[in-house]
């Protein structure tokens, strides 16, 4: 279990200065909703494993059903280090549309570098245990998990590290799946035409210093080879049966993480002799 005392970066360290700059820029240009997101139907407070902290979960639902509801666990992104809980309010409102019986749970998780790996995963595990403890409210026979970017990484990591068949479906948007490959190398592997177009301002490859800083913060205190841990790099999982029965990958052509996600999807296709759903 990770320490419950937040770790802080030295104010004079390069990583610390870069992270503070990144957080300020994101907060200024992409602010979070004030208070509970407007489309949320309520808040669930889940006791964390240490018993002195609660995990905040926003609830989204369409049709109220009698008995247990099937569940989708959602994990927002922003690179493991920047507050993002509630930022996907509009998307989750669409998922939990009026005629949907699914209950969508937007889970807040601890952020690095104050709480590095595996703190975020532990929070998701605690929420899953909470759901298992209330079978009258939550139908986990059709459990799904989804996430964006870093949240997609956590979603896949959670799926493959849980008991087999815990999750029936995983839906991940531009996930980080392989941290063994350096972020600089990922940018180099992009189609040169796309990479050049992004740098001219028609889209936007995430700056290398941001990618490096956030991943260093997330893996803070761990040896370099931690990137081979499948909970960090789910694309390194060799046993394809560990992944949910249904996986849906959404990637973006100007995203340095697109290639690794497609590589994972192709591996699943080969292992299952079918076609995994992924789109660019």
Secondary structure by P-SEA (a helix, b strand, c coil): ccccbbbbcccccaaaaaaaaaaaaaaacccccccccccccbbbbbbcccccbbbbbbbbbccccccbbbbbbbbbbccccccccccaaaaaaaaacccccbbbbbbbbbbccccccaaaaaaaaaaaaaaaaccccccccbbbbccccaaaaaaaaaaaacccccccbbbbccccccccccaaaaaaaccaaaaaaaaacccccccaaaaaaaaaaaaccccccccccccccccccccccccccbbbbbbbccccaaaaaaaaaaaaaaaacccccccc
